[in-house]
Amino acid sequence: MRAQLFAGPGMPAHFALLALCTAGRTKGSFAFETAALAEQIDAHLDVLRGARELGHRISAVRVLLTDLTEGRHRQALRGHVLDRLARAHPGTAFAFDDDRVSGRGYYDGACFEIRATTSTGDDHNLGDGGFTTWTAGLLSDAKERLLISGLGLERLCGLFHRHTR
């Protein structure tokens, strides 16, 4: 369920999605965070690969990563997330999105977006995620981390139609 009201086509209040969460304690050097990001993004990309294998017309998949720490973790994010995933998913584009506005103030540390293009050339957001301070606040422990993300399964099936054979 979407709590906010968005106007426009394809923005219903209720929709199916694949939600992931990873919680744990920071190990220092942004190591827990980069491992969790790579794991969740990899899982979402595996779903998209499977959808393509089932005939869904998904092209120009892009992962956009935003460092919300004013660049302090950019090197770790590049090496342990973007470069690692680029090797595992050679058909996917990976980049930083330093201009991202949405999610600032909601996500903490880093966030990402997964976008793809339909067969008609329309660009769409399929997934989004980032770190929140929910568990840190709940446990009163600043070392706690929580990465949440979602991939719009209903959106995927509705926008990226299957080839009929």
C-alpha positions in Angstrom: 0.0 0.0 0.0 1.2 3.4 -0.9 0.5 5.9 1.9 1.1 9.0 -0.3 -1.3 10.0 -3.0 0.4 10.3 -6.4 -1.5 11.6 -9.4 -0.9 10.1 -12.8 -1.1 6.8 -14.6 0.5 3.7 -13.1 0.6 5.1 -9.6 -2.2 3.1 -7.8 -2.5 3.1 -4.0 -2.3 -0.7 -3.8 0.2 -2.8 -5.7 2.3 -6.0 -5.4 6.0 -5.8 -4.8 9.0 -7.8 -3.7 10.2 -6.3 -0.4 13.6 -7.0 1.1 15.2 -6.0 4.3 18.6 -6.6 5.8 19.4 -5.6 9.4 22.6 -5.8 11.3 25.4 -4.0 13.1 27.9 -1.8 11.3 31.3 -3.4 11.2 33.1 -0.1 10.4 34.5 1.0 7.0 31.0 0.9 5.6 31.5 -2.9 5.1 28.1 -4.1 6.4 26.4 -1.4 4.3 28.2 -2.2 1.0 27.7 -6.0 1.4 23.9 -5.5 2.1 23.5 -3.1 -0.8 25.3 -5.5 -3.2 23.2 -8.4 -2.0 19.8 -6.7 -2.3 20.5 -5.1 -5.7 21.8 -8.4 -6.9 18.6 -10.1 -5.8 16.5 -7.6 -7.6 18.5 -7.9 -10.8 18.2 -11.7 -10.7 14.4 -11.2 -10.6 14.6 -9.0 -13.7 16.9 -11.5 -15.4 14.3 -14.2 -14.7 11.5 -12.0 -16.0 13.5 -11.5 -19.2 13.9 -15.3 -19.5 10.2 -15.7 -19.2 9.7 -13.3 -22.2 9.3 -9.9 -20.5 10.6 -7.1 -22.7 13.0 -5.4 -20.3 15.9 -3.3 -21.7 18.3 -0.7 -20.7 18.4 -1.7 -17.0 20.2 0.8 -14.9 21.1 0.9 -11.2 21.6 4.4 -9.8 23.3 4.6 -6.4 23.3 7.8 -4.3 25.9 8.4 -1.6 24.1 10.4 1.1 27.2 11.1 3.1 28.5 13.9 0.9 31.0 11.6 -0.8 32.6 10.0 2.3 31.7 6.5 1.2 31.8 7.0 -2.5 35.0 4.9 -3.0 33.6 2.0 -0.9 30.3 2.2 -2.8 32.1 2.1 -6.2 34.4 -0.8 -5.3 32.2 -3.0 -3.2 28.8 -2.3 -4.9 28.9 -0.8 -8.4 32.1 -2.5 -9.7 31.2 -5.8 -8.1 27.7 -5.8 -9.5 28.9 -4.7 -12.9 31.0 -7.8 -13.2 28.1 -10.0 -12.2 25.5 -8.2 -14.4 27.4 -7.2 -17.6 24.2 -6.1 -19.4 23.3 -3.6 -16.7 24.5 0.0 -16.4 25.7 1.2 -13.0 26.3 4.8 -12.0 26.1 7.3 -9.2 23.1 9.6 -9.0 24.4 12.7 -7.2 21.4 14.7 -8.2 18.7 12.5 -6.7 16.2 14.4 -4.7 13.7 11.8 -3.6 14.6 9.8 -0.5 16.8 12.5 1.1 15.8 12.8 4.7 14.1 9.4 4.5 17.1 7.3 3.6 20.4 7.5 5.5 23.9 6.8 4.2 23.1 5.4 0.8 20.1 4.6 -1.4 19.5 3.2 -4.9 17.0 3.1 -7.7 16.6 0.5 -10.5 15.2 1.8 -13.8 14.5 0.1 -17.1 13.1 0.9 -20.5 10.1 -0.7 -22.2 10.0 -1.9 -25.8 8.4 1.5 -26.7 11.3 3.4 -25.2 9.5 4.6 -22.0 11.8 4.8 -19.0 10.4 3.6 -15.6 11.4 3.2 -12.0 11.1 -0.5 -11.0 12.8 -0.6 -7.7 14.1 1.6 -4.9 15.8 1.1 -1.6 18.1 2.5 1.0 19.2 2.6 4.6 16.8 3.8 7.3 17.4 4.6 11.0 14.4 2.7 12.1 16.2 -0.1 14.0 18.9 2.2 15.4 16.1 4.3 16.9 14.1 1.3 18.1 17.1 -0.2 19.8 18.7 3.1 20.9 21.9 1.9 19.2 23.6 4.0 16.5 25.5 1.0 15.2 22.3 -0.7 14.0 21.6 -0.6 10.3 18.5 -1.5 8.3 18.4 -1.6 4.5 15.0 -1.8 2.9 14.0 -2.1 -0.8 11.2 -3.0 -3.1 10.8 -4.1 -6.7 7.4 -3.4 -8.3 6.3 -6.8 -9.5 2.9 -5.6 -10.6 4.5 -2.7 -12.4 7.0 -5.0 -14.0 4.3 -7.3 -15.4 2.1 -4.4 -16.5 4.7 -2.3 -18.3 7.1 -4.9 -19.6 4.7 -7.2 -21.5 5.7 -10.7 -22.4 6.5 -11.8 -25.9 3.8 -14.2 -27.1 5.0 -17.2 -29.0 
